[in-house]
C-alpha cells in the first residue's frame, strides 16, 4: 500500500556496474553521454542517472540517445541480475516485465538473437523448481518471485499470444498460494489476489479447467473456520466475485470492497 509507484522507482537501487549492464542491454547512449541515461525500446519510460529517476516519457534533452548493441554485454548475466533484484525488491518485481520485454525487443532488433530470453526462462525454471525452498527461506522472496513470473507472463508474447511454457508454472505458483497454510498469511493472499487481477483472465483463456480447480481451492479456503484474517476473507470474496463478473469489477463491488479495505 505504501510502496512508491513505478514512476518514483529509483534506479540507484542498482550498483554502478549493473546500471551499465542494463543501459547497454536496453537502448543506451554513446559513451560520451555524461548523463548516463537510457530509455525503453518503445520510448515510454526513461531512466536518467543524473536525475536518479525512473519516469514516464522520453529521455530528457540533456541526454544523447545513440544506440549501442545489446549484444555487447553478457545478456545471460543481465537476466540473472534482473531475477536476483526481482527476488529482493517487491517494487521492481512488479515492473521488471516491462524492462525484460524491452531488452528482448532490443536484442531481437539489433542482434537477431534471443540470448536474454533464453537466460531469463532458464533462471525462472530454476527458481520454479526450488520454489518450496524459496518459500521456506524467505516469504518475501517467494511473493516477489510469484509477482515477477506473473509479470513476465503478462508481457512476453509469442505470435501475440502468452507463452505456453509459462502457463503451468504460473498456475502452480497460484495453486500454492491457495493452500490453507498460505491463506493464513496476508502477504500470500494479497499476492494471489493481485496476480489474478493481473493475469487471471489470460490464464483462464489458456487453460480454463485449471482456473476452475484453482477457484474451488479459493472458495474452500474462504470457508476455513478460523485461520483467515478478516482482510484475507474480504480479498478472497472480492476475487471470487471479480471472476464471476467476467473478470470485471462492478461499480457496486468497487464501492463496497475498496471502502472496506480503506477503512
C-alpha positions in Angstrom: 0.0 0.0 0.0 2.8 2.4 0.9 5.2 1.4 -1.9 6.3 4.0 -4.4 4.7 4.0 -7.8 6.7 2.8 -10.8 7.3 6.5 -11.8 9.0 7.0 -8.4 11.1 3.9 -8.6 14.8 4.8 -8.0 17.4 3.5 -10.3 20.1 4.0 -7.7 18.9 0.7 -6.2 21.3 -0.9 -8.7 25.1 -0.6 -8.3 27.1 1.2 -11.0 28.2 -2.0 -12.8 24.6 -3.2 -13.0 23.3 0.1 -14.3 25.9 -0.1 -17.0 24.8 -3.6 -18.0 21.2 -2.5 -18.2 22.0 0.6 -20.1 23.7 -1.4 -22.8 21.2 -4.2 -22.8 18.4 -1.7 -23.4 18.6 1.3 -25.6 21.7 3.1 -24.4 23.5 6.4 -25.2 27.0 6.6 -26.5 30.0 6.5 -24.1 30.3 10.3 -24.3 26.9 10.9 -22.6 27.8 12.1 -19.2 24.2 11.8 -18.0 24.3 8.0 -18.5 20.6 7.8 -19.5 18.6 5.2 -21.3 15.0 4.6 -22.4 12.9 1.5 -23.1 12.5 0.4 -26.7 9.1 1.9 -27.0 10.3 5.2 -25.6 7.5 5.1 -22.9 9.9 5.1 -19.9 13.3 6.5 -19.4 16.0 6.4 -16.7 18.2 9.5 -16.2 21.1 8.7 -13.9 21.7 12.5 -13.5 18.2 12.8 -12.1 18.3 9.3 -10.4 14.8 8.6 -11.5 12.7 6.1 -13.5 10.0 8.2 -15.1 7.4 8.2 -17.9 8.1 9.8 -21.2 11.1 10.1 -23.5 14.7 10.8 -22.4 15.5 14.3 -21.2 17.1 16.6 -23.8 20.3 16.5 -21.8 20.9 13.0 -23.0 22.5 11.6 -26.1 20.2 8.8 -27.5 22.5 7.0 -29.9 22.1 3.2 -29.7 24.6 0.6 -28.7 24.3 -3.0 -29.5 22.8 -5.0 -26.6 24.9 -8.0 -27.8 27.9 -6.1 -26.4 27.1 -7.3 -22.9 26.6 -10.7 -21.4 22.8 -10.9 -21.7 22.6 -14.1 -19.6 24.2 -12.2 -16.8 21.7 -9.4 -17.3 18.9 -11.9 -17.0 20.3 -13.2 -13.7 20.8 -9.7 -12.4 17.2 -8.8 -13.1 15.9 -12.0 -11.5 18.1 -11.6 -8.4 16.9 -8.0 -8.0 13.3 -9.0 -8.5 13.5 -11.6 -5.7 14.7 -8.9 -3.3 12.7 -5.8 -4.3 8.9 -6.0 -4.3 8.5 -2.8 -6.3 10.9 -3.9 -9.0 9.3 -7.3 -9.3 6.1 -5.6 -10.3 7.6 -3.7 -13.2 10.5 -5.9 -14.3 8.4 -7.5 -17.1 8.4 -4.1 -18.9 12.2 -4.0 -18.8 12.6 -7.6 -19.9 10.3 -7.1 -22.8 12.3 -4.0 -23.8 15.6 -5.9 -23.7 14.1 -8.8 -25.7 12.9 -6.4 -28.3 16.2 -4.6 -28.5 18.2 -7.8 -28.8 15.9 -9.2 -31.5 16.1 -5.9 -33.5 19.8 -5.2 -33.2 21.3 -8.6 -32.8 18.7 -11.0 -34.2 19.2 -13.3 -31.2 17.3 -14.5 -28.1 20.1 -15.0 -25.6 18.4 -12.8 -22.9 15.0 -14.6 -23.2 16.6 -18.0 -23.1 18.6 -17.0 -20.0 15.6 -15.4 -18.4 13.4 -18.5 -18.9 16.1 -20.9 -17.7 16.5 -18.9 -14.5 12.8 -18.7 -14.0 12.7 -22.5 -14.3 15.4 -22.9 -11.8 13.6 -20.8 -9.2 10.3 -22.5 -10.0 11.9 -25.9 -9.3 13.2 -24.7 -6.0 10.0 -22.7 -5.1 9.3 -24.6 -1.8 12.8 -24.0 -0.6 12.5 -20.3 -1.5 9.2 -20.0 0.3 10.7 -21.7 3.4 13.7 -19.5 3.3 12.0 -16.1 2.6 8.3 -15.5 2.3 9.1 -12.1 0.8 11.4 -13.6 -1.8 8.7 -16.2 -2.7 6.0 -13.5 -3.1 8.4 -11.4 -5.2 9.0 -14.5 -7.4 5.3 -15.1 -8.0 4.9 -11.4 -8.8 7.8 -11.5 -11.2 6.8 -14.6 -13.1 3.3 -13.3 -13.5 4.7 -10.0 -14.7 6.8 -11.8 -17.3 3.8 -13.9 -18.3 1.8 -10.7 -18.8 4.5 -9.1 -21.0 6.1 -11.8 -23.0 4.3 -12.9 -26.2 4.9 -15.4 -29.0 2.8 -14.6 -32.1 0.9 -12.2 -29.9 -0.1 -14.9 -27.5 1.0 -15.6 -23.9 3.9 -18.1 -23.7 2.5 -21.6 -23.2 5.7 -22.6 -21.4 4.8 -20.3 -18.5 1.1 -21.2 -18.2 1.5 -24.2 -15.9 4.3 -22.8 -13.8 2.2 -19.7 -13.1 -0.8 -21.8 -12.3 1.3 -24.0 -9.9 2.5 -20.9 -8.1 -1.0 -19.6 -7.7 -2.2 -23.0 -6.5 0.5 -22.9 -3.9 -0.8 -19.5 -2.7 -4.3 -21.0 -2.4 -3.2 -23.7 0.0 -4.5 -23.4 3.6 -1.1 -22.6 5.1 -0.6 -19.8 2.6 -4.1 -18.4 3.0 -3.3 -17.9 6.7 -0.7 -15.3 5.6 -2.0 -12.0 4.4 1.1 -11.4 2.2 0.4 -14.5 0.2 -3.4 -13.8 0.0 -2.6 -10.3 -1.2 -0.2 -11.7 -3.8 -2.7 -14.3 -5.0 -5.5 -11.7 -5.5 -3.3 -9.1 -7.2 -1.9 -11.6 -9.7 -5.3 -13.0 -10.5 -6.4 -9.4 -11.2 -3.5 -9.0 -13.5 -3.3 -12.3 -15.4 -6.3 -14.4 -14.3 -8.3 -13.7 -17.5 -5.4 -14.6 -19.7 -4.7 -17.8 -17.8 -8.3 -18.9 -18.0 -8.3 -18.5 -21.8 -5.2 -20.7 -21.9 -6.5 -23.4 -19.5 -10.0 -22.9 -18.2 -10.1 -26.2 -16.3 -7.1 -25.3 -14.1 -8.8 -22.0 -13.3 -11.9 -23.8 -12.2 -9.8 -26.0 -10.0 -8.0 -23.0 -8.5 -11.2 -21.3 -7.6 -12.5 -24.5 -5.9 -9.5 -24.2 -3.7 -10.1 -20.4 -3.1 -13.7 -21.0 -2.2 -12.8 -23.8 0.1 -10.2 -21.6 1.7 -12.7 -18.8 2.1 -14.8 -21.1 4.3 -11.9 -22.0 6.6 -13.2 -21.6 10.1 -10.6 -19.6 12.0 -7.3 -19.3 10.2 -8.2 -16.4 7.8 -8.0 -12.8 8.9 -10.9 -10.5 8.1 -8.8 -8.8 5.4 -7.9 -12.1 3.8 -11.6 -13.1 3.8 -12.5 -9.8 2.1 -9.8 -10.2 -0.5 -10.9 -13.8 -1.4 -14.5 -12.9 -1.6 -13.7 -9.9 -3.9 -11.7 -12.1 -6.3 -14.4 -14.8 -6.4 -16.9 -12.1 -7.4 -14.5 -10.5 -9.7 -14.1 -13.7 -11.8 -17.9 -14.4 -11.6 -18.5 -10.9 -13.2 -16.3 -11.8 -16.2 -13.0 -10.5 -14.7 -14.5 -7.1 -14.1 -15.3 -5.1 -11.0 -18.8 -3.8 -10.9 -19.4 -0.2 -9.6 -21.2 -1.6 -6.5 -18.4 -4.1 -5.8 -15.7 -1.4 -6.2 -17.5 0.8 -3.8 -18.0 -2.0 -1.2 -14.6 -3.7 -1.3 -12.4 -0.7 -1.6 -14.2 1.3 1.0 -13.9 -1.7 3.3 -10.1 -2.0 2.6 -9.5 1.7 3.1 -11.4 1.5 6.4 
